[in-house]
Amino acid sequence: MDFLTLFLLYLCSVLAVAALLCLSSGRQESFLTRSVTRASQVLSLLIPSQLQRVAQRALHRLFHTRSRLFVVLHVALQAAVFGEYTWEVFVYCRELQFHLLLLLLPYLLLAGNLGCLLLCSRANPGTVTKSNAASLAKVYAYDGVLFQRGLVCPTCTLEKPARSKHCSVCRACVHRFDHHCVWVNNCIGAGNAGLFLLYLLSLTATAGAVAAVTAALLVRVLLLSSALHGTHLDAQGQEQPVGIPLLVQHLFLTFPRIVFMLGFVILLTLVLGGYCSFSLYLALTNQTTNEWCKSRRFGGSPPVPSQPHDRPLVYRNIYSKGIWRNLKEIFNPPMTLERKKK
């Protein structure tokens, strides 16, 4: 059982790192941030300066400029998973007479996910330009806390509409800016927020479907192995019932690639499911990731000119209109229409 123990330790360590990243996000002085800063300071004393400059340029190229590298990596990971699913899981499931529609479901979800990925990456997220800045400024009201009237983007030299933000990667201000996603190589804003939500849902469903079919196959094999090899001989030569640990070890030795793929897909489903739930929460409450992060670390927000400086500012989400209207706004965003007067 040494192999199984190492595999479980691997899964636990990866889950612990993922949980640490989730808990540390949004905190200005988190333990993770301090640890990374201190580690980089120590490494800077050991790594030659020339190698440091090369690494900084490479990281800047990856995360601060538009690049299709992560899109290619995304598609390559999907190709690797579905290659293993097709050549082993699908074949074994057909031999065990699984329902064909169940086996084809991951492919249908994959097609939908790739379509959403293509549309989301090519869609205009809501770029603010000189021609539409005035009309976009009338879509949302300024809350006076996170978004204030009269602020000009120093890069675009345009007055920033409420809920907009300048993206340093795309080098443009984006209306209802959420975040810049390297996996779709595009900003997520008013123009493609609905597509991005569908992309996340379909990606989570695809990973979950692959995990479910693969787990069903291994359970079926486990049951068949238990029926065929119900007993084994112990050291004294007496028959003993085969336990679950021996059967699981048999799975690892017989289908190692399938078992490792299942572990990876389960972990991916958990991570994507958490992020998808968070994105659904933001959509149902009419918030963006940018607004959620700003509201959590609100202590650094500038004071409102019309409000006394000694009175603490209280953030309140003024953009929520109810669950159904918020969800409708995600898929049918007000891009150039004037805000209706009450």
N, C-alpha and C positions, 0 to 999 in steps of 0.2 A: 504493500500500500504506500510505499515511498513516493511513487509517481503521482498518485492521487493527492497525497498530502502537499507536495510541492505545487501542484496545480491549484489547489484550494488556497494556499498561501499567496500565490500569484494573483488570483482573483480578489482576495481580501485586500492586498496591498494596493491594487489599482483602484478598487472602490474607495479605499481610505483616501487616496490622493484626490480622486474626483470629489469626494465629500468635502475635503479641505479646501479645494478650489472654490466650490460653491459657497461654503460658509465664509470664506475670506473675501468674496466679491462684494464690492460696494463699500468697503471699509477703507478709509484713508490711510490709517496706520495699523494695518492688520499684521498679525504675526507672520503670515506668509510673505508680505511685502518686505518687512524688516529682515527676514531670513534671506530672501533673494538678494537684497541690497548688500547685506554683510558678506554673503557668499561671493557676489561679484567683486566686492572690494578685495577679498582675499585672493581670488583668482587673478585679479589685475596685477598683483605682485608677482605671480608665478608665470603668467603667460607673456610672451614677448609683445611689445607694443605694436609691431607690424602685423602680427597675427590678430591682435585685438582690433586693429583698424579694418582688416579684411572681414572679420566676423561682424563688426558693426555695420559695414556696408552691405553684407549679405542679409542681415536681419532687417535693415532699413528697406532693402529691395523686396523682401518677402512681405513685410507687414505695413509698410508705409507708402508703397506704390502699387498700382493696379497690376496684378499678375494672374495668369491662368494656372499657375502651378498647383494651387489648392483644388481647383476645379478638376485638373487632370488627376490629382491624387484621389479625389472623391470618386471619380469614375473608375479609377484603377482598383480601389478597395471594393467597390460594388462588383466589378468584373471578377475579382478574386473570389469573393464570397459566392457569387452565382455560378462561377465555374465549378467550385467544389460542390455546390448544391446540385448542379445539373449532372455532373459526371459520377457522383456517388449517391447522394441522398435521393435524387429523383429516381435513379435506376433501382436502388434497393427498395424504395417505396412501391414502385410498379411491380416488382417481384412479390412483394407482400400484399399486393392488391389494394393499395390505398386508393381512395376516390380521386379520379383525374382532376376534377374541379378544385379540390383541395391542393393538389400539387401545382396547378397552374395559377393559383391565387397570388403567390409571390411575384410571378412574372407580370401579371396585370398591374399590381401595385408598383412594380419597378417602372413600367412604362409610364404610368401616371406621374411618378416622382421625377423621372427624367424630363417629362414635358414641363412640369412646374419649374424645374431647375433651369431649363432653357428659357422659358418665358420670364422668369424672375431675373435672370442675369442680363437679359436684353432689354428689359422694360426701363422706361424713364422713371426713376424713383420720385420725381417731383423737383427737378432742378430749378432754382430761383434765378431768373434772368431779368434784364432790364425791362423786357416787354411784359412780363407777368408779375413782377414784384408788387406793383400797386394792387392788382386784383387779389393776389394771395394774401396780402396784408388784411383784407376784409373778410377772410374766411373764418379765422379764429380770433377771439378776443385776447388781449394781453392781460394776464393774471396779475401783473404788477409785482410778482415774486420771482418766478423762474424766467418769465419773459416780460420785457419792458419795452414800451414804445420809444422809438427814436434811436435805438441802438443800430449802428452801422457796422457791417462786416468789414474789418480792415483789409481783407484780401480781395473780396468781390466789390467793395465800395458800394454796396447796396444796403438799404434799410432792411433789417432782418424781420420777416413776418413772424408772428407768434408761432411757437412750436417748431421753428426751423433752427438749423445748426449748420455751421460750415464743416465739411468733411475734408480733412487734410489729404486723404488718399485720392479722392475724386477731384479735389481742388474746386469745389463748388458748394454753395449753400443748398440744402435739401429741405423741402417743405415737409413738415411733420416727421422730422428726422428721428429714426429709431436707432440704428447703428450701421456700421459698415461690416458686411459679411464677406470674409475672404473665400468662403466655400462657394458662393455664387458670383464672386468678383464684382460686387455691386453694392451700392448703398441700399438700405431698406428705408423707404419713406412712404409718403401718401400714395404714390403711384404703383407700388408693388408690395405693399404690406399684406394684402389679401393673398397674393401669389406666394409670398414667403410663408404665410401661415399654412397654406395648402401643401407647400413643399415640406414643411416640418411634419405635418400630419401624415403625409404619404410616406415619408422616409421612416418615421417611427412605426407605421403600420407594416411597411415592407420588412424591416428588421424583426418585428414581432411575428410576422407570418413565417419567415424563414426559421426563426427560433422554435416556433410551435411545431412545424412539420418535422424539423430535425429531432426535437425532443420526443415527439410521438414515435419516430422511427427507432430511436434508441430504447425507448420503453418497450416497444414491441419486440425488439431483439432481446432485451433483458428478460422478458417473460418467456420467450421461446427458449432461451438458453437455460432458464430455470426449469422449464418443463423437460428439456432433453437431458440436462445434467443435474438431476435432482439431488444426487448424492455424490460424494467423493470419498476416497480412502484416506484416513488419517495416518499418522506415523506408526500406529500400532496395527495398521492394516484393517481397521474397522470402518464401516460405511458411516459417513456423517452427512447431514443435509448441507447443501451448498448455501452459504450465507450471502447476503447482499454485498459485502465488501469484495468477495471473490468474483461475483458477477460484474460489479463495476470495474474491477481490475481487468476482467476479460474484455469489457468494452474498450478500455484504454488501449489494450494491446492489439485488439482487432481493428478498431476504427479510430486511430489516433488523430487523423486530420479532421474527421467529422466532430470528434469531441472538442478539439481545440477551436474549431469554427463555431460550435455551439456556445462555448464559453465567451468567445469574442462577441458574438451576436447578442447574447443575453446582456452582457455589459453595455453594449451599444444601445440596446433597447431601453435599459434603465436610464442611461444618461440622456438619450433623446426624449424619453418620456418625461423626465423632470423638466427639461428645457421647453418641451412642447406645452406642458402644463403651465409653466411660467408665462409663455407667450399667449396662451389662451386667457390667462388671468389679466394680462395687460390689455388684450383686445376687448374683453368683456367690461373692463373698467375705463376704457378709452385713455390709456396711458401708453407712452413709449418707453423703451429701455433707457433712453437719455433722460427723460423726465423722472423715471423711477429712481435712477442713480442720483440725480441732482436733488431730489426731495429727501433722500436718505442722508446726504451730507450737506444739508442746507445751511450750515453755519457759515459758509464762505460766500453766500449770496450778497450782492450789493443792496444797500437800503433803498427803499422807495422814496423818491423826492417828496411826495405829498404826505408821507407818514413821518411822525416824530422819530428821531434816531434812537430814543431811549425805549421805544415800544418794540418788543420782539415781534418779528414777522412770523406769521402762521401760514403754512402752505396748505391750500385746499384745492383739490382737483375740480376745476370749474368746467371741464370739457366732457365729463360723463353725463350721458343723457338717458341712461337706462340700458339694460343688457342688450335688448334687441336692436335698439337704435345705434348703440356702440358697435355691435357686430355688423350691422348694415353699413356703417361708415367705413369699416375696414375694407369691404369689398366694393363699395361705391363711394369713394372719397370725394369731398367737395374741393376741387382743385382750383377752379376759377370763379365759382359762383359767390356772390356777395352773401354775407351772413344776414339772415332774415332778422328784421327788427321786431321785437315783441311789442 
